[in-house]
């Protein structure tokens, strides 16, 4: 089991796909973080209006 995972990771590294997968994951996380920040800002505005 461990050997198969290791072989898979080595194959990804040798083909260069590991870097593409890492970049894709980074971009997805950045998009999620940006979306979460926008949602927090929206909720803060709603809360501020409700407190008035």
Residue frames as qw, qx, qy, qz and C-alpha x, y, z in Angstrom:
[[0.000, 0.886, 0.463, 0.000, 0.00, 0.00, 0.00],
 [0.277, -0.839, 0.112, 0.455, 2.70, 2.49, 1.01],
 [0.456, -0.197, 0.599, 0.628, 4.88, 1.44, -1.94],
 [0.303, 0.589, 0.651, 0.370, 2.03, 2.05, -4.40],
 [0.073, -0.961, -0.229, 0.135, 1.46, 5.54, -2.98],
 [0.407, -0.651, 0.345, 0.540, 5.17, 6.27, -3.13],
 [0.454, 0.107, 0.678, 0.569, 5.38, 5.02, -6.74],
 [0.186, 0.804, 0.535, 0.182, 2.38, 7.19, -7.66],
 [0.193, -0.938, -0.015, 0.288, 3.99, 10.27, -6.10],
 [0.470, -0.396, 0.522, 0.592, 7.29, 9.54, -7.84],
 [0.399, 0.420, 0.676, 0.456, 5.45, 9.20, -11.16],
 [0.047, 0.938, 0.344, -0.003, 3.71, 12.54, -10.58],
 [0.337, -0.804, 0.221, 0.437, 7.04, 14.17, -9.78],
 [0.498, -0.157, 0.629, 0.577, 8.79, 12.72, -12.81],
 [0.314, 0.561, 0.642, 0.418, 6.07, 13.77, -15.23],
 [0.101, 0.134, -0.022, 0.986, 5.77, 17.27, -13.79],
 [0.381, -0.553, -0.585, -0.456, 2.12, 16.72, -12.93],
 [0.500, -0.485, -0.543, 0.469, 2.83, 17.22, -9.24],
 [0.194, -0.172, -0.057, 0.964, 3.58, 20.88, -9.84],
 [0.258, -0.271, -0.480, -0.793, 0.39, 21.36, -11.84],
 [0.532, -0.523, -0.663, -0.064, -1.67, 19.67, -9.12],
 [0.427, -0.389, -0.383, 0.721, 0.01, 21.82, -6.46],
 [0.029, -0.005, 0.162, 0.986, -0.66, 24.99, -8.48],
 [0.392, -0.400, -0.603, -0.568, -4.28, 24.01, -9.04],
 [0.542, -0.521, -0.615, 0.240, -4.73, 23.32, -5.32],
 [0.312, -0.262, -0.205, 0.890, -3.15, 26.65, -4.45],
 [0.135, -0.149, -0.333, -0.921, -5.43, 28.52, -6.84],
 [0.486, -0.483, -0.662, -0.304, -8.50, 26.75, -5.48],
 [0.494, -0.480, -0.508, 0.517, -7.52, 27.62, -1.91],
 [0.165, -0.118, 0.002, 0.979, -6.91, 31.25, -2.88],
 [0.297, -0.315, -0.499, -0.751, -10.33, 31.42, -4.55],
 [0.544, -0.523, -0.656, 0.010, -11.98, 29.85, -1.50],
 [0.412, -0.363, -0.348, 0.760, -10.20, 32.30, 0.81],
 [0.011, -0.050, -0.199, -0.979, -11.26, 35.27, -1.34],
 [0.433, -0.421, -0.607, -0.517, -14.86, 34.02, -1.40],
 [0.547, -0.498, -0.598, 0.308, -14.82, 33.52, 2.37],
 [0.275, -0.218, -0.177, 0.920, -13.47, 37.04, 2.92],
 [0.201, -0.214, -0.372, -0.880, -16.20, 38.50, 0.72],
 [0.533, -0.483, -0.658, -0.221, -18.82, 36.56, 2.68],
 [0.478, -0.411, -0.482, 0.608, -17.43, 37.78, 6.01],
 [0.080, -0.048, 0.044, 0.995, -17.53, 41.37, 4.76],
 [0.368, -0.342, -0.539, -0.676, -21.13, 40.91, 3.62],
 [0.576, -0.499, -0.643, 0.072, -22.17, 39.43, 6.95],
 [0.366, -0.266, -0.325, 0.830, -20.44, 42.25, 8.85],
 [0.119, -0.132, -0.230, -0.957, -22.41, 44.81, 6.85],
 [0.522, -0.432, -0.611, -0.409, -25.66, 42.99, 7.60],
 [0.567, -0.432, -0.566, 0.415, -24.80, 42.78, 11.29],
 [0.222, -0.110, -0.135, 0.959, -23.87, 46.46, 11.39],
 [0.301, -0.265, -0.374, -0.836, -27.21, 47.38, 9.80],
 [0.599, -0.452, -0.645, -0.145, -29.11, 45.15, 12.21],
 [0.492, -0.326, -0.482, 0.648, -27.43, 46.78, 15.22],
 [0.047, 0.157, 0.050, 0.985, -28.61, 50.28, 14.21]]
